[in-house]
Amino acid sequence: MGLNVGQILRQAALRAPARTLLVERDDARREWTAHELERAAHAVASRLRLAGVRRGDRVGLIGENSAAFVSAFFGIVYVGAAVVPIPSRSTESEIAHRLRSSKARAILFDEPRRARAEAAATPLGVSPIALDEAASGDAPSSPPEECDPSETALILYTSGTTGLTKGACISHAALLSHTAGLVHHVLRFDEGVVALGVLPLTHSYGLRMVVLAPFYAGGRAVLLPRFSSSRTRAICREEGVTWFPGVPTMFAALSGDAGEPIPSLEWALSAGAPLPVELAARASASLGCPVRQGYGLTEATFSCIDAPPEPPTPGSVGRPVWGVEIAIAGEDGPHRTPGITGEVLVRGQNVMTGYLDDPAATSEAFHDGWLRTGDIGRLDEAGRLFVIDREKDLILRGGENVYPSEVEDVLHRMPEVGEAAVVGVADAYYGEEVVAVVRVAEGKALALEAMIAHCESRLSPHKVPRALVRVSEFPLGPSGKILKRELRRMIEAGELAVERAASARRA
């Protein structure tokens, strides 16, 4: 039997076509019924077919949170193609990389990203299509293209455990089964859920928790294009928001303002970076609802959630969600022995099928059917997971991924840089801050402002290092590899002088 994650929208439109499924809150307010959203998705699908997109193809998608973005996502999967989300702040070169790597046939974009998208797509022979134009047409209603369960619906780019950016392939079956498990057994959504969508929908977290899960339950999504604490509080009150998924930086901002608790909020979920116990308590008091933690990664989204009605466990990311198994790697294989620390292993319906066109990396990522997360953790007697540390060098700044190898490549383009290593160090606001550790080239001088300007012209804002450490030599391992863990320790211990940009908090 064929599957298509587009059935989430299709069924909503068939069962309750007049129900408001989505609300846009930007300069103006607009409601979208299930029927209107599906009609827009059919229009996008029709436009893609005219561009030659067929089942099994890949289509890039870039834009801010909007109804047009949501209808484009479903339009792509209706055709049977795979969605390749591209973060809205991506530069031209970053867009081109994802289009080239995924062998995309087309890219859909919103108006603010038109110039970047067209400049990236045209030299590659990729069809550029404007979101508003594609979604405004009319097309007959028809079921989504039936796909094999293992066919790819979503390609999410990540550094994985190697530091090299690659696409994690998520199947239709994985999206559907994981959404069903979350809704029925963890989130416990029903038609009354009203989800606040301030997380970017180009990220798996936002897409799954703001669109797929609420739509599957027959609820409603309220979309905001960007976050501010005052605006978020106001919209939650005006729209009767019951569910707020966010990242620690959002909860830090909300707990620091003078706003009153929000009566409609039932609970909130923090993920994307560790949530300190103290911050969780302050945010819960400020919002007037429990703020819990979740854990996952691009390759195995939401493996654990510390969800009500279970009692909260400070410092834990909760128990595995329905259909997911968690184990700790040991010398004798995977185990669930309480209190033993080791690499976290995951298997279940939330796990990717593999990395796009990279069988070697896929093989490295799995061991006896378990996905190796690269994270270090332990389980308690109740099976709750405590994530202790990350083995891999991925930096999580404000809930957004920063891949050190990408930033290092940009730094090494500067003649003043002899050698560079990029690390993430603890930051009270962002969770982690991006720090460039540089051995300056002989006879050269490197100014912090010049380094920032160089990186800003080539990287998204959240990837730009706004702190600089100068060293004469790096700590090296036996193989000559730079020991980044030692660099982080030296920085946090005050053994290395750190020069920070005055504007870092505004980035």
BELNORPE-V102718 format. One record per residue. N is the residue number from 1. RES is the residue in one letter. BURIAL is I if it has 9 or more other C-alpha atoms within 8 Angstrom, else O. Layout:
BEGIN
N_RES_BURIAL ; N_RES_BURIAL
END
This chain:
BEGIN
1_M_O ; 2_G_O ; 3_L_I ; 4_N_I ; 5_V_I ; 6_G_I ; 7_Q_I ; 8_I_I ; 9_L_I ; 10_R_I ; 11_Q_O ; 12_A_I ; 13_A_I ; 14_L_O ; 15_R_O ; 16_A_O ; 17_P_I ; 18_A_O ; 19_R_O ; 20_T_I ; 21_L_I ; 22_L_I ; 23_V_I ; 24_E_I ; 25_R_I ; 26_D_O ; 27_D_O ; 28_A_O ; 29_R_O ; 30_R_O ; 31_E_I ; 32_W_I ; 33_T_I ; 34_A_I ; 35_H_I ; 36_E_O ; 37_L_I ; 38_E_I ; 39_R_I ; 40_A_I ; 41_A_I ; 42_H_I ; 43_A_I ; 44_V_I ; 45_A_I ; 46_S_I ; 47_R_I ; 48_L_I ; 49_R_I ; 50_L_O ; 51_A_O ; 52_G_O ; 53_V_I ; 54_R_I ; 55_R_O ; 56_G_I ; 57_D_I ; 58_R_I ; 59_V_I ; 60_G_I ; 61_L_I ; 62_I_I ; 63_G_I ; 64_E_I ; 65_N_I ; 66_S_I ; 67_A_I ; 68_A_I ; 69_F_I ; 70_V_I ; 71_S_I ; 72_A_I ; 73_F_I ; 74_F_I ; 75_G_I ; 76_I_I ; 77_V_I ; 78_Y_I ; 79_V_I ; 80_G_I ; 81_A_I ; 82_A_I ; 83_V_I ; 84_V_I ; 85_P_I ; 86_I_I ; 87_P_I ; 88_S_I ; 89_R_O ; 90_S_I ; 91_T_I ; 92_E_I ; 93_S_I ; 94_E_I ; 95_I_I ; 96_A_I ; 97_H_O ; 98_R_I ; 99_L_I ; 100_R_I ; 101_S_O ; 102_S_I ; 103_K_O ; 104_A_I ; 105_R_I ; 106_A_I ; 107_I_I ; 108_L_I ; 109_F_I ; 110_D_I ; 111_E_O ; 112_P_O ; 113_R_I ; 114_R_I ; 115_A_O ; 116_R_I ; 117_A_I ; 118_E_I ; 119_A_I ; 120_A_I ; 121_A_I ; 122_T_I ; 123_P_O ; 124_L_O ; 125_G_O ; 126_V_I ; 127_S_I ; 128_P_I ; 129_I_I ; 130_A_I ; 131_L_I ; 132_D_O ; 133_E_O ; 134_A_I ; 135_A_I ; 136_S_O ; 137_G_I ; 138_D_O ; 139_A_O ; 140_P_O ; 141_S_O ; 142_S_O ; 143_P_O ; 144_P_I ; 145_E_I ; 146_E_O ; 147_C_I ; 148_D_I ; 149_P_I ; 150_S_O ; 151_E_I ; 152_T_I ; 153_A_I ; 154_L_I ; 155_I_I ; 156_L_I ; 157_Y_I ; 158_T_I ; 159_S_I ; 160_G_I ; 161_T_O ; 162_T_O ; 163_G_I ; 164_L_I ; 165_T_I ; 166_K_I ; 167_G_I ; 168_A_I ; 169_C_I ; 170_I_I ; 171_S_I ; 172_H_I ; 173_A_I ; 174_A_I ; 175_L_I ; 176_L_I ; 177_S_I ; 178_H_I ; 179_T_I ; 180_A_I ; 181_G_I ; 182_L_I ; 183_V_I ; 184_H_I ; 185_H_I ; 186_V_I ; 187_L_O ; 188_R_O ; 189_F_I ; 190_D_I ; 191_E_O ; 192_G_O ; 193_V_I ; 194_V_I ; 195_A_I ; 196_L_I ; 197_G_I ; 198_V_I ; 199_L_I ; 200_P_I ; 201_L_I ; 202_T_I ; 203_H_I ; 204_S_I ; 205_Y_I ; 206_G_I ; 207_L_I ; 208_R_I ; 209_M_I ; 210_V_I ; 211_V_I ; 212_L_I ; 213_A_I ; 214_P_I ; 215_F_I ; 216_Y_I ; 217_A_I ; 218_G_I ; 219_G_I ; 220_R_I ; 221_A_I ; 222_V_I ; 223_L_I ; 224_L_I ; 225_P_I ; 226_R_O ; 227_F_I ; 228_S_O ; 229_S_I ; 230_S_I ; 231_R_O ; 232_T_I ; 233_R_I ; 234_A_O ; 235_I_I ; 236_C_I ; 237_R_I ; 238_E_O ; 239_E_O ; 240_G_I ; 241_V_I ; 242_T_I ; 243_W_I ; 244_F_I ; 245_P_I ; 246_G_I ; 247_V_I ; 248_P_I ; 249_T_I ; 250_M_I ; 251_F_I ; 252_A_I ; 253_A_I ; 254_L_I ; 255_S_I ; 256_G_O ; 257_D_O ; 258_A_O ; 259_G_O ; 260_E_O ; 261_P_I ; 262_I_I ; 263_P_O ; 264_S_I ; 265_L_I ; 266_E_O ; 267_W_I ; 268_A_I ; 269_L_I ; 270_S_I ; 271_A_I ; 272_G_I ; 273_A_I ; 274_P_O ; 275_L_I ; 276_P_O ; 277_V_O ; 278_E_O ; 279_L_I ; 280_A_I ; 281_A_I ; 282_R_I ; 283_A_I ; 284_S_I ; 285_A_I ; 286_S_I ; 287_L_I ; 288_G_I ; 289_C_I ; 290_P_I ; 291_V_I ; 292_R_I ; 293_Q_I ; 294_G_I ; 295_Y_I ; 296_G_I ; 297_L_O ; 298_T_I ; 299_E_I ; 300_A_I ; 301_T_I ; 302_F_I ; 303_S_I ; 304_C_I ; 305_I_I ; 306_D_I ; 307_A_I ; 308_P_O ; 309_P_O ; 310_E_O ; 311_P_O ; 312_P_O ; 313_T_O ; 314_P_O ; 315_G_O ; 316_S_I ; 317_V_I ; 318_G_I ; 319_R_I ; 320_P_I ; 321_V_I ; 322_W_O ; 323_G_I ; 324_V_I ; 325_E_I ; 326_I_I ; 327_A_I ; 328_I_I ; 329_A_I ; 330_G_O ; 331_E_O ; 332_D_O ; 333_G_O ; 334_P_I ; 335_H_O ; 336_R_I ; 337_T_O ; 338_P_I ; 339_G_O ; 340_I_O ; 341_T_O ; 342_G_I ; 343_E_I ; 344_V_I ; 345_L_I ; 346_V_I ; 347_R_I ; 348_G_O ; 349_Q_I ; 350_N_I ; 351_V_I ; 352_M_I ; 353_T_I ; 354_G_I ; 355_Y_I ; 356_L_I ; 357_D_O ; 358_D_O ; 359_P_I ; 360_A_O ; 361_A_O ; 362_T_I ; 363_S_O ; 364_E_O ; 365_A_I ; 366_F_I ; 367_H_I ; 368_D_O ; 369_G_O ; 370_W_I ; 371_L_I ; 372_R_I ; 373_T_I ; 374_G_I ; 375_D_I ; 376_I_I ; 377_G_I ; 378_R_I ; 379_L_I ; 380_D_I ; 381_E_O ; 382_A_O ; 383_G_I ; 384_R_I ; 385_L_I ; 386_F_I ; 387_V_I ; 388_I_O ; 389_D_O ; 390_R_O ; 391_E_O ; 392_K_I ; 393_D_I ; 394_L_I ; 395_I_I ; 396_L_I ; 397_R_I ; 398_G_I ; 399_G_I ; 400_E_O ; 401_N_I ; 402_V_I ; 403_Y_I ; 404_P_I ; 405_S_I ; 406_E_O ; 407_V_I ; 408_E_I ; 409_D_O ; 410_V_I ; 411_L_I ; 412_H_I ; 413_R_O ; 414_M_O ; 415_P_O ; 416_E_I ; 417_V_I ; 418_G_I ; 419_E_I ; 420_A_I ; 421_A_I ; 422_V_I ; 423_V_I ; 424_G_I ; 425_V_I ; 426_A_O ; 427_D_O ; 428_A_O ; 429_Y_O ; 430_Y_I ; 431_G_I ; 432_E_I ; 433_E_I ; 434_V_I ; 435_V_I ; 436_A_I ; 437_V_I ; 438_V_I ; 439_R_I ; 440_V_I ; 441_A_I ; 442_E_O ; 443_G_O ; 444_K_O ; 445_A_O ; 446_L_I ; 447_A_O ; 448_L_I ; 449_E_O ; 450_A_O ; 451_M_I ; 452_I_I ; 453_A_O ; 454_H_I ; 455_C_I ; 456_E_I ; 457_S_O ; 458_R_I ; 459_L_I ; 460_S_I ; 461_P_O ; 462_H_O ; 463_K_I ; 464_V_I ; 465_P_I ; 466_R_I ; 467_A_I ; 468_L_I ; 469_V_I ; 470_R_I ; 471_V_I ; 472_S_O ; 473_E_O ; 474_F_O ; 475_P_O ; 476_L_I ; 477_G_O ; 478_P_O ; 479_S_O ; 480_G_O ; 481_K_O ; 482_I_I ; 483_L_I ; 484_K_I ; 485_R_O ; 486_E_O ; 487_L_I ; 488_R_I ; 489_R_O ; 490_M_I ; 491_I_I ; 492_E_I ; 493_A_O ; 494_G_O ; 495_E_O ; 496_L_O ; 497_A_O ; 498_V_O ; 499_E_O ; 500_R_I ; 501_A_I ; 502_A_O ; 503_S_O ; 504_A_O ; 505_R_O ; 506_R_O ; 507_A_O
END
